[in-house]
């Protein structure tokens, strides 16, 4: 009976992760809105190099957040509030999936930023 319960819980967990992974592939849609709003919001105060670094900043910050989730998981979940025992590990996996998605779409991300620079 316990094994069946554990199996069901594992399947629910996998289903949740699949839904999160599917959502994570929309990075370029959000990047368009964030880039446009950020560049307009800075009202011409950004240098060309700063604007061109926006995709790299998004990638590095996403990776950093993933590492923070992993560190918290490995140190006993003391910083981020969790709802289940592998919550921070799942968060880490999601962030790393986002990083992998950004790497695949690197040229598209740079094109989006260049479009709003010119």
Rosetta blueprint (number, residue, H / E / L):
1 X L
2 X H
3 X H
4 X H
5 X H
6 X H
7 X H
8 X H
9 X H
10 X H
11 X H
12 X H
13 X H
14 X H
15 X H
16 X H
17 X H
18 X H
19 X H
20 X H
21 X H
22 X H
23 X H
24 X H
25 X H
26 X H
27 X H
28 X H
29 X H
30 X H
31 X H
32 X H
33 X H
34 X H
35 X H
36 X H
37 X H
38 X H
39 X H
40 X H
41 X H
42 X L
43 X L
44 X L
45 X L
46 X L
47 X L
48 X H
49 X H
50 X H
51 X H
52 X H
53 X L
54 X H
55 X H
56 X H
57 X H
58 X H
59 X H
60 X H
61 X H
62 X H
63 X H
64 X H
65 X H
66 X H
67 X H
68 X H
69 X H
70 X H
71 X H
72 X H
73 X H
74 X H
75 X L
76 X L
77 X L
78 X L
79 X L
80 X L
81 X L
82 X L
83 X L
84 X L
85 X L
86 X L
87 X H
88 X H
89 X H
90 X H
91 X H
92 X H
93 X H
94 X H
95 X H
96 X H
97 X H
98 X H
99 X H
100 X H
101 X H
102 X H
103 X H
104 X H
105 X L
106 X H
107 X H
108 X H
109 X H
110 X H
111 X H
112 X H
113 X H
114 X H
115 X H
116 X H
117 X H
118 X L
